Amino acid sequence: MRRYLSALILGAGGIAILMSLGFWQVRRLAWKEGVIAGIEARIGAEPVALASIAEPDPVADLYRPVTFAGRTTGDELLVLSGQKELGPGFRVIAVFEAGDGRRILLDRGFIPESGRAMPRPGVALEVTGNLLWPDDADSFTPPPDQKTGIWFARDVAAMSESVKTLPVLVVVRTEEGDDQGIVPVPVDASAIPNDHRGYAITWFSLAGVWAGMTAFLLWRIRQRKN
């Protein structure tokens, strides 16, 4: 009886712990889905005039849709990137002079490697896009390559300092004017990690395995008694 009791306590305890972890991930999943839904709603909201935002704030104005007109200056920064359909290439971060006189960074989208050497002089554009302060860089991100001028992350603070703009980045959703062969890559929520469903399945599966092992142990104890 003592062996049965020990096996049952061990089994029930392990199952309870694993199930609780699974249900915790289910709650986290619901929370994350709510966060993503809120971000998607903010991304797709009605755009406001960029000129109406005196000083865009990285927290309050993150993902805010804006619209404005002006022109690129011909100065740009290239960020190493890639697209599934187009292969390796670069994001084009252009210096943009808006109609209200402010100089900002404009993420116009993607060009393949073959488009890097193509001239892209200043051009007038009417833009609808989203304010973004990307969290692309981390401690492992190398600094820009001094020889090629290629960047490895969209570091708004460093980029704006290098080309003398405000620390403001707008990612193009649509633009009217000469696209100069650049394919827009609008902001969306697809890059936000949401692995909680998989984690929940893992914990529940482990609980099932633990229950099976407990049943097997009880069977072995019974066999030994017989």
N, C-alpha and C positions, 0 to 999 in steps of 0.2 A: 504493500500500500504506500509506503514511504517513497518508493521509486516512481510509482504512478503520480503521486502528489508533486514531486519535484519536477517531473516531466511536464505536467499540466501547468505548473506555475511558470516554468521557463517558456513554454509554448505560448500561454496566454499573454504573458508580459511582452514577449517579442512581437506577437501579432498586434497587440494594442499600440505599441510604440510605432510600428511600421504603418499601421492604419492611420494613426494620428498625423504622421508626417504626410501621408497621402492626402488626407482631408485639408491639411494646412496648405498644400500646393493647390488644391482645388480653390480654396479661398484666395490664394495669391493669383490664380488664373483669372478669377472674376475681377479682382482689383486691377490687374494689368489690362484686361480687355476694356475696362472702363476708362483707364488712362489713355489707351490707344484711340478709343472712340472720341474722347475729348480732343485729342490732338488732331485727328482727322477732321473733326468739325471745325476746328480753328483754322486748319490749312485751307479748307474749302469755303470759308466764310466770304461774305461780300468784301471786295477790296476797298481800302480807303486811300485817299491821296497821300502819298509819302510826305508832301509838303505840310500836311496837317499834323504830322508827328514832329514836334520840335527837336527832341533828342531821343531817338529810338533806344529803348532799354532792352538789354539782353534777356531779362526775365519777363517783364511785362509784355514785351512785343515779340517774343519768340514765336515764329510761325505766322505772324500777322500778315495777311495778304495786303499788298499795296499796289498802287498804280502810279505811273509817272512818265514823263517824257524828257528827252535830252539827247545827248550824244556820247558815244565812246570817244576817248582821246587818241586811240591807237596804241596806248600803253596797256600791256596785259601781263599776267602771270599764268604759267601753265602748271597744273597739278597732275602728277602721274595718276592715271586712272584706267578704267576699262569698262566695256559694256559687252554683255553676252552676245548680242547680235553683231556688234561691230569690232570686237576684239580690243587689244590694248590701244591706249591713246592718252588723251589729256583733257582735263577740265579747263576751260578758258575763263579766267577771272579777269575781267576787263575793268579798267578805270573808267568811270562813267560820271559825266557832269550833268546833273539833273537841272531841270528848268529853274529851280529856286537857287541855283548857284552852288549847291553842295556837291562835293566830289565823294563818291562812294565806290564800293566794290560791287561788280555785277557778275554773278556766276551765270554765264550765258549758256553753258552746257558742254557737250562733248565733241571732240574732234578725234579722228583716228590718227595714228602715227604719221600717215602720209600727208595729213593736213597741217602738220606743225610748221612747215616752212612757207605756207601760203601767206601772202600779205593780207593783213586785216587793218586797213587804215580806219580812222575815225568815221563813224556812221551815225546818222540820226535814227533813234528808235523810240517807239512807244511801248512801254513795258508793263506787264502785269506779273507779279511774282510774290515771293514770300520772304520776309525778313528771317535771317537765320544766323546763328552763331554756332557753327558746327563744333562738335567735340571730337574732331578727327585725330588730333595729335595726342600722343602719350609719351612716356619716358623713352620708348624705343624708336620713336620717329626721328629719322636723321634730319639735320638742318638742310635748307635748300642747297642744291649742288651749285657751287660757285662758277664752275666752268660752263654748264649747260643752262643754268638759271631755272632748272626744274625744281618744283616744290613737291613734297611728299604728303602734305596734309593742308587742308584749308584752315590755316591759323590766321584768323581775322585780325588780331592785334598786330602780329608781326607783318602781315601783308600790308595792312593799311599804313604802317610806319614806313615800309620800304618804298611805297609809291605815293606817300603823302596824301592819303584820303582820310575821311572819317572812318572809325572802326565799325563800319556798317556794311553788311553783305546782304544783297538781295539775290535770291535764286530765281531765275526766269521761269515762269510758267508759260507765258506766251509773249511774243514780241512782234510788233509791226515795223517793218523795215528790212534792210538787207541782212539776212541771217549769216552771210559769209561762210556758209557750209557748216555752221555749228548746230548741233542737234540739242535742243533743250532737254534737261534732265530735272523735271520739277520735283519739288519737295513732296515726299509722301511718308507714311508711317511704316513702310515695309522693312526698314532697316532696324526698327526697334525690336530688340530680342524679346521673345515670349515663349519660353521653353517650359512653362509650368505644367502644361498638359502632359508633356513627356515625362517630367519628373513625377507627377502624380501616378501615371501608369506604372512607372518603375517601382515606386514605393508600394503600391497595391499588389503588384506582381510579386515583390519580395515577401509581402505578407502572406500571399497564397503559397509561396514556396516554403515559408516558415511553418505554415499550418500543415502542409504535406509532410515536412520533416518531423513535426511533432507527432502526427498520426503514425508515421513509420516507427518512431521511437517507442510509442506506446505499444505498438504491435510487437516490436522486438522484446519489450519487457514481458509482455504476455506469453510470448513463445518460450522465453527462458524459464518462466514459471511452470509451463507445461512440460 
